[in-house]
Amino acid sequence: MKPRTSFGQRTLGGEYFLSDEIFQLERERIFHRSWLLAGHVSQLGTPGSFFLFELDRESVMVVRGTDGEIRAFHNLCRHRGTRLCGDPTGVLGKAIQCPYHAWTYGLDGALRAAPNMGDVSGFDKGDWSLLPVALAEWQGLLFVNLAADPVPFAEALPGLAGKFAEWHLPELRSVFQSVYEVEANWKLFFHNYSECYHCPGVHPHLNKLTPYRNTENDLDEGPVLGGPMWMTDPEGSMTIGGARCAVPFPGLTPEQAARVYYYTVFPSAFLSFLPDYVLVHRAQSLGVGRTRILCDWYFHPDAIAGPGFDPQPAIDFWDLTNRQDWDLCANAYKGVASNAWQPGPYSELESQLAAFDRQYLRALDPERPGLAIRRRA
């Protein structure tokens, strides 16, 4: 499919990367209302296991219950607001107990015990369960939404419907995670991931494996954007040596096994589907000019258990590529911070960036998607 043209669209103005006012609007209208990638089901292998998802002042516990169900709750006691879990991951056992006054909750969030509250007039444990957070699972990936009444997941991210089952993502396991913190606005990372215009000069090894014009987009509008790239070696993969780290996923067609599929999921993730593994980036906006990226390499347990399994060529390849890209993002952020910066024109190779900007502006102000706020001096 030919990429949708950018129709002369220009890049976002500098205020969208620098303005504290716009940053606060993003928190309110985008991050606190969107489905955000929080983790993977493999992180919750046993009842009582949990991990935390945090955004600004909010902390969310994602917990597997004794019934096997995964739920999400605000990480606070209903008594005095104390944080219930301080560690980022762990196993709770059969209950969640507040460290302050020992109020105790079941893994389903129900209040089970509240010492010395029995004589309080009108007190009913049934009224004081943990506060739930909306949670959705898609292909083993867990998303949370902090809105009080969120748009249903399938309606919010329709581009994911029916896709990527052949990669068996719910069964996969992360073999390695890298965490990067970069001095750049979060949108620059989505821009960088969404084009290979820069690949010949910046990523010569990547460009050798997937030439920058070997691409098409099957999703070119909306909150999920992307498409496949053809590999030079149809029996290879994206690794330092160009060879696969594992056998291809068994459900892939020969065409799928010869491609890499790259997608952005607005506003928190990049998903890369390769013939032998899946790469997942989570983008966390920490401030107007600081972003954390968590990168996980997922393989099938059968591949992990196989003789001679070695994911290091894939890890080394993407760690090198990531660092090259993050340097670009940090450098671009310094440039758009200049008072001399004026929005530049997108090329046909950057149609996905133009589509991202349209989605971003719709989310920032649905009534006025062309919103522009005067940059502060």
C-alpha positions in Angstrom: 0.0 0.0 0.0 1.4 3.4 -0.9 1.9 5.6 2.2 -0.7 8.3 2.5 0.8 11.6 1.5 1.4 14.3 4.1 -0.3 16.9 1.7 2.3 19.6 2.5 1.8 19.2 6.2 4.6 20.7 8.3 6.1 19.5 11.6 4.6 20.6 14.9 5.7 24.0 16.1 8.3 24.3 18.9 5.6 25.1 21.5 4.3 21.5 21.3 7.7 20.3 22.5 8.5 23.0 25.0 5.4 24.6 26.5 4.6 23.7 30.1 0.9 24.7 29.3 0.7 22.1 26.5 2.5 19.5 28.6 -0.2 19.9 31.3 -2.9 19.6 28.6 -1.3 16.4 27.4 -1.3 14.9 30.9 -5.0 15.8 31.3 -6.4 15.0 27.9 -4.1 12.3 26.6 -2.1 10.4 29.2 -4.8 10.3 31.9 -7.5 9.3 29.3 -5.7 6.9 27.0 -5.0 3.2 27.2 -1.3 2.9 28.2 0.8 -0.1 27.9 1.7 -1.3 31.4 3.2 -4.7 31.0 2.8 -8.3 29.9 1.0 -11.3 31.4 4.2 -13.2 31.9 5.1 -10.7 34.7 2.1 -12.2 36.7 2.9 -15.9 36.7 1.3 -16.8 40.0 -1.6 -15.7 42.2 -0.6 -12.7 44.3 2.1 -11.6 41.8 1.9 -7.9 41.0 3.7 -5.0 39.3 3.2 -1.3 39.6 2.4 1.2 36.8 3.0 4.8 37.7 2.2 8.1 36.0 2.7 11.4 37.7 1.2 11.1 41.1 -0.8 8.0 40.3 0.3 4.5 41.2 -1.5 1.4 40.0 -1.2 -2.1 41.2 -1.7 -4.8 38.5 -2.4 -8.0 40.4 -3.2 -11.6 39.5 -5.9 -12.9 41.8 -6.4 -16.3 43.4 -9.0 -17.0 40.7 -6.3 -16.4 38.0 -7.9 -13.1 36.9 -5.8 -10.0 36.4 -7.1 -6.8 37.9 -5.8 -3.2 38.5 -6.3 -1.0 41.5 -5.1 2.3 42.7 -2.2 1.7 45.0 -3.7 3.3 48.1 -5.5 2.2 51.2 -9.1 3.4 51.6 -8.4 4.4 55.2 -5.8 7.1 55.1 -4.4 6.9 51.6 -1.2 5.0 52.4 0.6 3.4 49.5 0.0 -0.4 49.8 2.9 -1.6 47.7 6.3 0.1 47.6 8.3 -2.3 45.5 7.9 -2.2 41.7 7.2 -5.9 41.5 6.6 -8.8 43.9 4.3 -11.5 45.3 1.7 -10.5 47.8 0.6 -13.9 49.0 -3.2 -14.2 49.5 -3.9 -10.7 50.6 -2.8 -7.0 50.4 -2.2 -5.4 53.8 -1.7 -1.7 54.5 1.6 -1.1 56.4 0.0 1.7 58.4 -3.1 0.3 60.2 -3.3 -3.2 58.8 -6.4 -2.8 56.8 -6.4 -6.0 54.7 -7.8 -6.5 51.2 -8.3 -9.7 49.1 -6.6 -9.9 45.8 -10.0 -9.1 44.2 -9.8 -5.7 46.0 -12.5 -6.4 48.6 -11.8 -5.2 52.1 -11.4 -8.2 54.4 -10.3 -6.8 57.7 -10.3 -3.3 59.3 -9.0 -3.5 62.9 -11.0 -1.5 65.4 -13.5 -0.3 62.9 -16.3 -2.6 64.1 -17.8 -0.1 66.5 -17.8 2.8 64.0 -21.4 3.7 63.3 -22.4 3.0 59.7 -19.1 1.4 58.8 -19.5 -1.4 56.2 -16.5 -3.2 54.8 -18.4 -3.6 51.5 -18.2 0.1 51.0 -14.4 0.3 51.2 -12.9 -1.9 48.5 -9.8 -0.9 46.7 -10.5 1.6 43.9 -10.4 -0.2 40.5 -8.5 1.0 37.4 -9.7 0.0 33.9 -7.5 -2.8 32.5 -7.5 -4.5 29.2 -5.5 -7.4 27.8 -4.6 -7.6 24.1 -2.4 -10.4 22.8 -0.9 -10.8 26.3 -0.1 -7.1 26.7 -1.7 -5.3 29.6 -3.1 -1.8 29.2 -4.5 0.5 31.9 -6.6 3.6 31.6 -6.8 6.1 34.5 -10.0 7.8 33.2 -13.1 7.4 35.4 -15.2 6.4 32.3 -12.7 5.4 29.6 -13.5 4.7 26.0 -13.6 0.9 25.6 -10.3 -0.6 24.5 -11.5 -2.0 21.2 -13.1 1.3 20.3 -10.1 3.3 21.3 -7.5 1.2 19.5 -9.4 -0.5 16.6 -6.2 -0.9 14.5 -5.1 -3.7 16.9 -8.2 -5.9 16.3 -7.5 -9.2 14.8 -3.8 -8.6 14.3 -0.6 -10.5 15.2 -2.1 -13.7 16.6 0.5 -15.6 14.6 3.3 -14.3 16.9 1.8 -16.1 20.0 2.5 -13.0 22.1 0.6 -14.2 25.2 3.0 -17.1 25.4 6.2 -15.2 25.0 8.7 -14.2 27.7 11.0 -11.2 28.0 14.6 -12.4 28.1 16.1 -8.9 28.6 15.0 -5.4 29.3 16.9 -2.1 28.7 15.9 1.1 30.3 16.9 4.4 28.7 16.3 8.0 30.0 16.7 10.7 27.4 16.5 14.5 27.5 13.9 14.9 24.8 10.1 15.3 24.5 8.1 12.1 24.1 6.7 12.9 20.7 10.1 13.0 19.1 10.5 9.3 19.9 7.3 8.5 18.0 8.5 10.6 15.1 11.8 8.9 15.1 10.4 5.4 15.2 7.9 6.1 12.4 10.3 6.8 9.5 13.4 5.4 7.9 14.3 8.5 6.0 17.2 8.8 8.4 18.3 5.1 8.2 20.9 5.2 5.4 23.1 7.7 7.2 22.5 6.8 10.8 21.8 3.1 10.8 23.9 1.6 8.0 23.7 -1.9 9.4 19.9 -1.7 9.8 19.5 -0.2 6.3 21.5 -3.2 4.9 19.1 -5.6 6.5 16.0 -3.6 5.6 16.6 -1.0 2.9 14.8 2.2 3.8 12.5 2.2 0.8 11.4 -1.5 1.4 8.3 -0.4 3.3 4.6 0.0 3.2 1.9 1.1 5.7 -1.3 -0.9 6.3 -2.4 1.5 9.0 -1.9 5.1 8.0 -4.5 7.0 10.1 -5.6 6.9 13.8 -4.0 5.8 17.1 -2.3 2.7 15.7 0.1 3.4 12.8 2.6 1.4 10.8 3.3 -1.5 8.5 5.9 -4.0 7.3 9.4 -3.7 5.9 11.0 -6.4 3.6 14.3 -7.9 4.8 17.1 -8.3 2.3 17.5 -11.9 3.4 14.1 -13.5 3.6 15.5 -16.1 6.0 17.2 -13.6 8.2 16.3 -11.3 11.1 17.3 -8.0 12.7 20.5 -9.0 14.6 24.1 -8.0 14.6 24.9 -10.8 12.1 21.6 -10.8 10.2 20.8 -14.4 11.2 17.9 -15.5 13.3 18.2 -16.1 17.0 15.4 -18.8 16.9 13.2 -20.6 14.5 10.4 -18.5 13.1 7.1 -18.5 14.9 5.2 -21.5 13.5 2.1 -19.7 12.4 3.9 -17.2 10.1 3.4 -17.4 6.3 6.6 -17.2 4.2 5.8 -13.6 3.4 5.4 -12.7 7.1 8.6 -14.5 8.0 10.5 -12.4 5.4 9.3 -9.1 6.9 9.5 -6.9 10.0 6.3 -5.2 11.2 6.6 -1.9 12.9 3.7 -0.2 14.7 3.2 2.7 17.1 0.4 2.6 19.6 -0.6 6.1 20.7 0.6 7.4 23.1 2.7 4.8 24.9 4.3 2.0 22.8 6.2 0.8 19.8 5.6 -2.9 18.7 8.1 -4.6 16.4 7.2 -8.1 15.1 10.1 -10.1 13.7 10.1 -13.7 12.4 11.9 -15.0 15.6 11.1 -12.5 18.4 9.0 -9.5 19.3 10.5 -6.2 20.4 8.3 -4.0 22.6 9.2 -0.4 23.5 7.3 1.5 26.2 7.6 5.3 26.2 7.0 7.1 29.5 6.9 10.9 29.4 8.6 12.1 32.6 8.5 15.8 31.8 8.3 18.2 29.0 11.9 17.5 28.1 12.5 14.0 29.5 11.4 10.5 28.4 12.0 7.0 29.7 12.0 4.1 27.2 11.7 0.5 28.4 12.7 -2.0 25.7 11.9 -5.8 26.1 13.0 -8.6 23.8 10.3 -11.4 23.8 11.0 -15.0 22.7 8.9 -18.1 22.8 9.6 -20.4 25.8 10.4 -23.3 23.4 13.1 -21.2 21.8 14.5 -20.1 25.1 14.7 -23.7 26.3 16.3 -24.9 23.0 20.0 -25.9 22.8 22.3 -23.0 22.1 19.7 -20.3 22.5 21.5 -16.9 22.3 19.4 -13.7 22.1 22.5 -11.5 22.4 22.8 -10.7 18.6 19.2 -9.3 18.7 19.8 -7.4 22.0 23.1 -5.9 20.7 21.6 -4.9 17.4 18.7 -3.0 18.9 20.7 -1.5 21.8 23.0 0.0 19.2 20.1 1.2 17.1 18.2 2.5 20.1 21.2 4.6 21.3 21.7 6.0 17.8 18.0 7.0 17.7 18.0 8.4 21.2 21.0 10.6 20.3 19.0 11.9 17.3 16.0 12.7 19.5 18.0 14.5 22.1 19.8 16.5 19.4 16.5 17.3 17.7 15.1 18.5 21.0 17.9 21.0 21.4 17.1 22.3 17.9 13.4 22.8 18.3 14.1 24.7 21.6 15.8 27.4 19.6 13.9 30.7 19.1 14.9 30.5 15.5 13.1 27.1 14.9 10.3 27.2 12.3 8.3 24.1 11.4 9.7 22.3 8.4 8.0 20.3 5.6 7.4 16.6 5.8 8.7 14.4 3.0 6.7 11.5 1.5 8.9 9.3 3.6 7.5 10.9 6.7 3.8 10.4 6.1 3.4 8.4 9.3 4.8 11.4 11.3 2.1 13.6 9.7 -0.5 11.0 10.6 0.9 10.9 14.2 0.6 14.7 14.5 -3.0 14.6 13.3 -3.9 12.0 15.9 -2.0 13.9 18.6 -3.9 17.2 17.8 -7.2 15.4 17.7 -6.5 13.9 21.1 -5.2 17.2 22.6 -8.3 19.1 21.6 -11.0 17.2 19.7 -13.0 20.4 19.2 -10.0 22.3 17.7 -7.5 19.8 16.2 -5.4 22.7 14.8 -4.8 24.0 18.3 -1.9 26.4 18.6 -0.8 28.0 21.9 1.5 31.0 21.7 4.9 29.9 22.8 6.0 31.6 26.0 9.0 33.8 25.9 
